[in-house]
Amino acid sequence: MSAAKAVAATIRLTVPAGGARPAPPVGPALGQYRLNLMAFCKDFNARTQKYKPETPMAVKITAYKDNTFEFTVKSPSVSWYLKKAAGVESGSSRPGHVTASTLSVRHVFEIAKVKQSDPYLQNMPLESISKSIIGTANSMGIKIVKDLD
């Protein structure tokens, strides 16, 4: 077994699904570490095919000293999913006082199922992920109800 590769940098980006191009923000971020832009763009776009275009994907790229790289793609943020499900542009300006929208528990459960595929949430029960999502919704002024009327 060979020794661990020397890491040059860890780059965090938010790139639209299927929309990685060698233009900014991807180009300059990877270019300064002399990484192969086209290889990253092709790989990333292939991995994010199943998502709708323009879905913001968080990506963590580990650049090595020998100009190779690895990357992990995380699903979009919970707040993005909540805003999409509620059909609002932004959360409430006064959460707890002004309700921006309401969602049912079913919506929360569906978001939790999608988020469970993330590497750092794989071993977490759906109930815990759902509770976390409800907390995020509350802080955004989105009310969670048992059933939508």
C-alpha atoms as an extended CHARMM CRD file, in Angstrom:
* protein
*
       149  EXT
         1         1  MET       CA              0.0000000000        0.0000000000        0.0000000000  PROA      1               0.0000000000
         2         2  SER       CA              1.3870000000        3.4050000000       -0.9720000000  PROA      2               0.0000000000
         3         3  ALA       CA              1.6890000000        6.3540000000        1.3660000000  PROA      3               0.0000000000
         4         4  ALA       CA             -1.1870000000        8.8340000000        1.5350000000  PROA      4               0.0000000000
         5         5  LYS       CA             -1.1000000000       11.4950000000       -1.1460000000  PROA      5               0.0000000000
         6         6  ALA       CA             -0.0930000000       14.9900000000       -0.0790000000  PROA      6               0.0000000000
         7         7  VAL       CA             -3.1660000000       17.2340000000       -0.0700000000  PROA      7               0.0000000000
         8         8  ALA       CA             -2.6360000000       20.6200000000       -1.7090000000  PROA      8               0.0000000000
         9         9  ALA       CA             -6.0320000000       22.1110000000       -0.8240000000  PROA      9               0.0000000000
        10        10  THR       CA             -9.6770000000       21.4770000000       -0.0680000000  PROA      10              0.0000000000
        11        11  ILE       CA            -12.0140000000       23.5420000000       -2.2140000000  PROA      11              0.0000000000
        12        12  ARG       CA            -15.7010000000       24.0310000000       -1.4190000000  PROA      12              0.0000000000
        13        13  LEU       CA            -18.0010000000       25.2350000000       -4.1930000000  PROA      13              0.0000000000
        14        14  THR       CA            -21.7010000000       25.4600000000       -4.9050000000  PROA      14              0.0000000000
        15        15  VAL       CA            -22.2960000000       24.5370000000       -8.5340000000  PROA      15              0.0000000000
        16        16  PRO       CA            -25.6330000000       24.1190000000      -10.3410000000  PROA      16              0.0000000000
        17        17  ALA       CA            -26.4270000000       20.4680000000      -11.1150000000  PROA      17              0.0000000000
        18        18  GLY       CA            -25.2950000000       19.4780000000      -14.5820000000  PROA      18              0.0000000000
        19        19  GLY       CA            -23.9680000000       23.0020000000      -15.0820000000  PROA      19              0.0000000000
        20        20  ALA       CA            -20.2620000000       22.7520000000      -14.2960000000  PROA      20              0.0000000000
        21        21  ARG       CA            -18.3470000000       24.7140000000      -16.9180000000  PROA      21              0.0000000000
        22        22  PRO       CA            -14.7120000000       25.8050000000      -16.9580000000  PROA      22              0.0000000000
        23        23  ALA       CA            -15.9390000000       29.4000000000      -16.5080000000  PROA      23              0.0000000000
        24        24  PRO       CA            -16.1070000000       31.1090000000      -13.0760000000  PROA      24              0.0000000000
        25        25  PRO       CA            -16.6920000000       30.0330000000      -10.3110000000  PROA      25              0.0000000000
        26        26  VAL       CA            -15.2940000000       26.5880000000      -11.2270000000  PROA      26              0.0000000000
        27        27  GLY       CA            -12.4360000000       27.6630000000      -13.5190000000  PROA      27              0.0000000000
        28        28  PRO       CA            -10.4330000000       29.9860000000      -11.2560000000  PROA      28              0.0000000000
        29        29  ALA       CA            -10.9850000000       27.7950000000       -8.1570000000  PROA      29              0.0000000000
        30        30  LEU       CA             -9.5680000000       24.6670000000       -9.8130000000  PROA      30              0.0000000000
        31        31  GLY       CA             -7.1740000000       26.4400000000      -12.1610000000  PROA      31              0.0000000000
        32        32  GLN       CA             -5.0030000000       27.8350000000       -9.3840000000  PROA      32              0.0000000000
        33        33  TYR       CA             -4.2370000000       24.2620000000       -8.2560000000  PROA      33              0.0000000000
        34        34  ARG       CA             -3.5800000000       23.1440000000      -11.8740000000  PROA      34              0.0000000000
        35        35  LEU       CA             -6.4050000000       20.6110000000      -11.8410000000  PROA      35              0.0000000000
        36        36  ASN       CA             -7.9660000000       19.2280000000      -15.0160000000  PROA      36              0.0000000000
        37        37  LEU       CA            -11.0500000000       21.4220000000      -15.4550000000  PROA      37              0.0000000000
        38        38  MET       CA            -12.7030000000       19.3760000000      -18.1740000000  PROA      38              0.0000000000
        39        39  ALA       CA            -12.2960000000       16.1180000000      -16.2490000000  PROA      39              0.0000000000
        40        40  PHE       CA            -13.9990000000       17.7050000000      -13.2210000000  PROA      40              0.0000000000
        41        41  CYS       CA            -16.7980000000       19.2360000000      -15.3110000000  PROA      41              0.0000000000
        42        42  LYS       CA            -17.5530000000       15.9470000000      -17.1000000000  PROA      42              0.0000000000
        43        43  ASP       CA            -17.4550000000       13.8980000000      -13.8670000000  PROA      43              0.0000000000
        44        44  PHE       CA            -19.5630000000       16.3980000000      -11.9300000000  PROA      44              0.0000000000
        45        45  ASN       CA            -22.1800000000       16.7420000000      -14.6740000000  PROA      45              0.0000000000
        46        46  ALA       CA            -22.4030000000       12.9470000000      -14.9890000000  PROA      46              0.0000000000
        47        47  ARG       CA            -22.8670000000       12.5250000000      -11.2230000000  PROA      47              0.0000000000
        48        48  THR       CA            -25.5450000000       15.2210000000      -11.0110000000  PROA      48              0.0000000000
        49        49  GLN       CA            -27.6240000000       14.1020000000      -14.0130000000  PROA      49              0.0000000000
        50        50  LYS       CA            -30.4820000000       12.8260000000      -11.8520000000  PROA      50              0.0000000000
        51        51  TYR       CA            -31.0490000000       16.2750000000      -10.3200000000  PROA      51              0.0000000000
        52        52  LYS       CA            -33.0150000000       19.0210000000      -12.0380000000  PROA      52              0.0000000000
        53        53  PRO       CA            -30.7970000000       21.5170000000      -13.8670000000  PROA      53              0.0000000000
        54        54  GLU       CA            -29.9020000000       24.6410000000      -11.8360000000  PROA      54              0.0000000000
        55        55  THR       CA            -30.2280000000       22.7650000000       -8.5160000000  PROA      55              0.0000000000
        56        56  PRO       CA            -27.4390000000       24.1860000000       -6.3130000000  PROA      56              0.0000000000
        57        57  MET       CA            -25.1020000000       21.3160000000       -5.3850000000  PROA      57              0.0000000000
        58        58  ALA       CA            -22.4600000000       21.6520000000       -2.6780000000  PROA      58              0.0000000000
        59        59  VAL       CA            -19.2100000000       20.1000000000       -3.8200000000  PROA      59              0.0000000000
        60        60  LYS       CA            -16.0440000000       19.4190000000       -1.8110000000  PROA      60              0.0000000000
        61        61  ILE       CA            -12.9400000000       18.9770000000       -3.9540000000  PROA      61              0.0000000000
        62        62  THR       CA             -9.7170000000       17.6010000000       -2.4730000000  PROA      62              0.0000000000
        63        63  ALA       CA             -6.7710000000       18.6910000000       -4.6110000000  PROA      63              0.0000000000
        64        64  TYR       CA             -3.5460000000       16.6980000000       -4.3190000000  PROA      64              0.0000000000
        65        65  LYS       CA              0.0120000000       17.8910000000       -4.9090000000  PROA      65              0.0000000000
        66        66  ASP       CA              0.3690000000       15.6240000000       -7.9720000000  PROA      66              0.0000000000
        67        67  ASN       CA             -2.4400000000       17.5920000000       -9.7380000000  PROA      67              0.0000000000
        68        68  THR       CA             -5.0450000000       14.8610000000       -9.2170000000  PROA      68              0.0000000000
        69        69  PHE       CA             -8.2900000000       15.4150000000       -7.3320000000  PROA      69              0.0000000000
        70        70  GLU       CA            -11.2620000000       13.7230000000       -5.6950000000  PROA      70              0.0000000000
        71        71  PHE       CA            -14.6360000000       15.2430000000       -5.0290000000  PROA      71              0.0000000000
        72        72  THR       CA            -17.8190000000       14.4950000000       -3.1080000000  PROA      72              0.0000000000
        73        73  VAL       CA            -21.1800000000       15.9310000000       -4.0770000000  PROA      73              0.0000000000
        74        74  LYS       CA            -23.7280000000       16.7220000000       -1.3840000000  PROA      74              0.0000000000
        75        75  SER       CA            -27.4260000000       17.1700000000       -2.0610000000  PROA      75              0.0000000000
        76        76  PRO       CA            -28.8490000000       20.7250000000       -1.9490000000  PROA      76              0.0000000000
        77        77  SER       CA            -29.3610000000       22.4300000000        1.4090000000  PROA      77              0.0000000000
        78        78  VAL       CA            -32.4740000000       21.7740000000        3.4970000000  PROA      78              0.0000000000
        79        79  SER       CA            -33.4600000000       25.4430000000        3.2370000000  PROA      79              0.0000000000
        80        80  TRP       CA            -33.3960000000       25.2020000000       -0.5830000000  PROA      80              0.0000000000
        81        81  TYR       CA            -35.7010000000       22.1560000000       -0.4830000000  PROA      81              0.0000000000
        82        82  LEU       CA            -38.0390000000       23.8510000000        2.0020000000  PROA      82              0.0000000000
        83        83  LYS       CA            -38.2790000000       26.9910000000       -0.1360000000  PROA      83              0.0000000000
        84        84  LYS       CA            -38.9930000000       24.8680000000       -3.2370000000  PROA      84              0.0000000000
        85        85  ALA       CA            -41.6600000000       22.7960000000       -1.4540000000  PROA      85              0.0000000000
        86        86  ALA       CA            -43.3150000000       25.8760000000        0.0680000000  PROA      86              0.0000000000
        87        87  GLY       CA            -43.0730000000       27.8170000000       -3.1880000000  PROA      87              0.0000000000
        88        88  VAL       CA            -41.4740000000       30.8670000000       -1.5630000000  PROA      88              0.0000000000
        89        89  GLU       CA            -38.4390000000       32.9040000000       -2.6340000000  PROA      89              0.0000000000
        90        90  SER       CA            -37.1820000000       33.4680000000        0.9140000000  PROA      90              0.0000000000
        91        91  GLY       CA            -38.1250000000       32.6510000000        4.4830000000  PROA      91              0.0000000000
        92        92  SER       CA            -39.9930000000       34.9540000000        6.8600000000  PROA      92              0.0000000000
        93        93  SER       CA            -38.3610000000       38.2230000000        7.8640000000  PROA      93              0.0000000000
        94        94  ARG       CA            -39.6730000000       37.5940000000       11.4090000000  PROA      94              0.0000000000
        95        95  PRO       CA            -39.7500000000       33.8210000000       12.0520000000  PROA      95              0.0000000000
        96        96  GLY       CA            -42.0390000000       32.9160000000       14.9280000000  PROA      96              0.0000000000
        97        97  HSD       CA            -44.1690000000       36.0300000000       14.3270000000  PROA      97              0.0000000000
        98        98  VAL       CA            -44.8510000000       36.0380000000       10.5910000000  PROA      98              0.0000000000
        99        99  THR       CA            -45.4930000000       32.7240000000        8.8240000000  PROA      99              0.0000000000
       100       100  ALA       CA            -44.0090000000       32.6180000000        5.3170000000  PROA      100             0.0000000000
       101       101  SER       CA            -45.7920000000       29.3950000000        4.3510000000  PROA      101             0.0000000000
       102       102  THR       CA            -47.0150000000       26.0330000000        5.6590000000  PROA      102             0.0000000000
       103       103  LEU       CA            -45.8850000000       22.5190000000        4.7690000000  PROA      103             0.0000000000
       104       104  SER       CA            -47.1740000000       19.1040000000        5.8160000000  PROA      104             0.0000000000
       105       105  VAL       CA            -45.1880000000       16.4680000000        7.6720000000  PROA      105             0.0000000000
       106       106  ARG       CA            -45.2300000000       14.4530000000        4.4460000000  PROA      106             0.0000000000
       107       107  HSD       CA            -43.1290000000       17.1610000000        2.7200000000  PROA      107             0.0000000000
       108       108  VAL       CA            -40.6200000000       17.0340000000        5.5970000000  PROA      108             0.0000000000
       109       109  PHE       CA            -40.4340000000       13.2430000000        5.3550000000  PROA      109             0.0000000000
       110       110  GLU       CA            -39.7570000000       13.3700000000        1.5940000000  PROA      110             0.0000000000
       111       111  ILE       CA            -36.9490000000       15.9250000000        2.0940000000  PROA      111             0.0000000000
       112       112  ALA       CA            -35.5030000000       13.7130000000        4.8620000000  PROA      112             0.0000000000
       113       113  LYS       CA            -35.4940000000       10.6990000000        2.5090000000  PROA      113             0.0000000000
       114       114  VAL       CA            -33.5200000000       12.6850000000       -0.0890000000  PROA      114             0.0000000000
       115       115  LYS       CA            -31.0940000000       14.0530000000        2.5100000000  PROA      115             0.0000000000
       116       116  GLN       CA            -30.4810000000       10.5620000000        3.9090000000  PROA      116             0.0000000000
       117       117  SER       CA            -28.4930000000        9.7360000000        0.7650000000  PROA      117             0.0000000000
       118       118  ASP       CA            -25.8520000000       12.2960000000        1.8330000000  PROA      118             0.0000000000
       119       119  PRO       CA            -22.6550000000       10.6130000000        3.0780000000  PROA      119             0.0000000000
       120       120  TYR       CA            -22.7460000000       12.3010000000        6.4990000000  PROA      120             0.0000000000
       121       121  LEU       CA            -26.4130000000       11.4340000000        7.1580000000  PROA      121             0.0000000000
       122       122  GLN       CA            -26.4230000000        7.7880000000        6.0300000000  PROA      122             0.0000000000
       123       123  ASN       CA            -26.4340000000        6.2750000000        9.5170000000  PROA      123             0.0000000000
       124       124  MET       CA            -28.9440000000        8.7040000000       10.9970000000  PROA      124             0.0000000000
       125       125  PRO       CA            -32.5620000000        7.6020000000       11.4860000000  PROA      125             0.0000000000
       126       126  LEU       CA            -35.1690000000        9.3720000000        9.3140000000  PROA      126             0.0000000000
       127       127  GLU       CA            -36.9100000000       10.6540000000       12.4410000000  PROA      127             0.0000000000
       128       128  SER       CA            -33.8050000000       12.5770000000       13.5510000000  PROA      128             0.0000000000
       129       129  ILE       CA            -33.2750000000       14.0570000000       10.0880000000  PROA      129             0.0000000000
       130       130  SER       CA            -36.9650000000       15.0520000000       10.0140000000  PROA      130             0.0000000000
       131       131  LYS       CA            -36.6730000000       16.7840000000       13.3950000000  PROA      131             0.0000000000
       132       132  SER       CA            -33.6600000000       18.7120000000       12.1420000000  PROA      132             0.0000000000
       133       133  ILE       CA            -35.6030000000       19.7700000000        9.0130000000  PROA      133             0.0000000000
       134       134  ILE       CA            -38.5550000000       20.9080000000       11.1600000000  PROA      134             0.0000000000
       135       135  GLY       CA            -36.1130000000       23.0180000000       13.2010000000  PROA      135             0.0000000000
       136       136  THR       CA            -34.7760000000       24.6080000000       10.0050000000  PROA      136             0.0000000000
       137       137  ALA       CA            -38.3310000000       25.2530000000        8.7990000000  PROA      137             0.0000000000
       138       138  ASN       CA            -39.2320000000       26.9400000000       12.0980000000  PROA      138             0.0000000000
       139       139  SER       CA            -36.2060000000       29.2160000000       11.8860000000  PROA      139             0.0000000000
       140       140  MET       CA            -37.2910000000       30.1830000000        8.3480000000  PROA      140             0.0000000000
       141       141  GLY       CA            -40.8540000000       30.9690000000        9.4170000000  PROA      141             0.0000000000
       142       142  ILE       CA            -42.3310000000       27.9520000000        7.6200000000  PROA      142             0.0000000000
       143       143  LYS       CA            -45.0260000000       26.2790000000        9.7090000000  PROA      143             0.0000000000
       144       144  ILE       CA            -45.2200000000       22.4680000000        9.7270000000  PROA      144             0.0000000000
       145       145  VAL       CA            -48.7270000000       21.0070000000       10.0740000000  PROA      145             0.0000000000
       146       146  LYS       CA            -49.9650000000       17.4070000000       10.2200000000  PROA      146             0.0000000000
       147       147  ASP       CA            -51.9980000000       17.6990000000        7.0100000000  PROA      147             0.0000000000
       148       148  LEU       CA            -52.4790000000       20.6030000000        4.6190000000  PROA      148             0.0000000000
       149       149  ASP       CA            -56.1560000000       21.6140000000        4.5240000000  PROA      149             0.0000000000
